[in-house]
């Protein structure tokens, strides 16, 4: 009898894991591990669109998607289906599926219209809600060229926006939650070019209990204002609330630029030049007293990524071609030959320290002159890492705190918290 119960439990867990994998597959993100170059800035600047998504249980009443329109705008939504358990999860999954379907259909006709999409969604979902059910959801459309944000927020917590000049500002919800009788709604637009970072979240984050007592809402605002990057903010939230006591989802959006304080290297496409570059970065870090373990992880990550830039970027090798050379036992000889052919293809490296109030982080940008690759393939690092073909990135993901590619896929920015001693 006990054995039968254990077998049933294993089947139940497997079914729940498959359901969660399906939920992740339904969520769409056109910017997995990617940062967006902003062309209208005085200096080289990028926008990073990070997502934190942590269901309390296997299935979640929170969901989101981030999409890129054919005009280059960013459309995204985040929702919180009120309630607990399977009912809330079904509403979240259904909502995510239908909104992405409406978006894709509009894209086929080159006619994306956020206001029309919202109206279609409300018409659909309100007929599928029980009398006591409601959905809190935020729809956002961001024009990266004009830096205008259009938004319709239905019962969502205020979006936090931060700038050095204005400090912390709030963009409040402009519509009540969607219910079975909802109809009219408001869309507002604002120029947000003066802000350097934003936080949009479900109330699972702000309403979670803190270890020190009280809810996280007020400390969250200070933590966000003080955070140097998303990895720093995530550390602060974990220190304050651990896993939280509800589903948690948030977008952390920041604009970053690289100033004169970053070191710059341009190296030839040779293995010796790669090793010299790694030595330079190691020497740069020595005065900070970085721990042996942390330094080893940095060196391993840089070795993997710089060799990727060399082999796949400068030399244009595919993974299949590299495997074939290794199987024929001629890989090392071919590397020597490729070095002579591709000496004129430089690899650019920028690196520096990003400091928070309690943290220090190494940031390195590696750019090759190769063709790049389709970064949407990196979705499997989230949905099914075991099936992902780029094993090197699986290793790097474990060693680093964050990494971002450019849209072309020939430049990667990595971040690693420094530990000392």
C-alpha positions, 0 to 999 in steps of 0.5 A: 500500500505504501509503495503504491502511494509513493508511485502515485506521488511520483506520477503526480509530481511528474504531471505537475512538472510537465504542466509547469514546463507547459506554462513556461512554454506558453510564456513568450519572451522575444528578448531572452538574455538580450539587451537592446541598443538605444540609438538616441543616446549621447553615449553608447547605451543599452536597455536591459529587460530582466524578468524574475518569475518564481511561483510559490507552488508548481503552478502559478497565478502570475504570468507575463510575456515580452514581445517585440513589434515589427516597428521595433517597439516593446510590448509586454504584460504582467498579470496576477490572477486573483485567488489560489491554486488551480483556478488562478493558474488556469486563468493565468495560462488562458490569459497568456495564451490568448494575449500572445495569440492576439499579438501574433495575429496582429503582427501577421497583418502589420497592425499591432494596436495595444488598445485593440488588443486589450479590448479583445482580451477583456471581451474574451476573459470576462466571459470566462471569469466566475462572479468572484474572480478578477484579474490584475494585469498591466499592459505596457508598450514602450517606444525605444526611439521616442522613449514613450511608455503607453500603459493600461494597468488594471489593479496592479501595484504602481510601477516604480521609476527612478532617476538621479535627479528626481529620485523614486517616482510612482506610476499608479494603476489607471484602471480597476481589476478586470471582472466579469462586468468590466468594459471601458478602460484608460490608456495613458502615455508618458515620456520616460526618457529621464528615468534610468530604471523601472520596476513593475511587479505583482503584489506577491513581491510587495506584500510578502512578509519580511524576516524582520517583521511587516511587509516588504512594500516600503523596504522594496522601494528603498532596495530598488532605489539603492540597487546597482542592477537586477542581480543586486536587487534580487539579492536584497529581496532574498535577504528580506523575504526569502522565497516570499509567501506568494507567487512573485513576478517582476520586470526590472528594466534599466538603461546602462551606459559605459563610461571612460572608467571601463578598461578597453582591450582590442586583441588579435584572434589568437589563443595567445592573445586570449590568454594575455587578455585574461591575465590583464583582467586578472591583474586588474582584479588583484588589488580588490582581494578577490577570493580564489574561488571567485577568481577561478570562476571568472577565469573559467567563464572568460576562457569559455566565452573568449574561445567562443568569440575566437572559434565561432565569431572570428573563425566562423566555425559552427558547433558541428564543424568544431565537433567534426574537427575534434573527431578527426583529431585535427582540431589543434592543427586547424586552430593554428591555420585559422589564426594565420587566416583571421589575424585581421579580425579583432576581438574587443573587450571592455571591463570594469567594476559596478559598485552597489551599496553593499556589493561589487560586481565585475562587468565584462563586454566581449565583442567579435566581428562574426555573424552572431547567432539567433539569441531566441535559441537561448530560451531553452536555457530557461525552459529545458536547459538539459536539451540546450545544445550550447553546453558552454553557456550552461556552464557559464550560466551557473558561474555568472550572475547575469549575461546579456547578448546584443541583438545580433548575437556577436557581443556578450556582457557578463556580470559576476559578483565579487567575493573576497578573502 
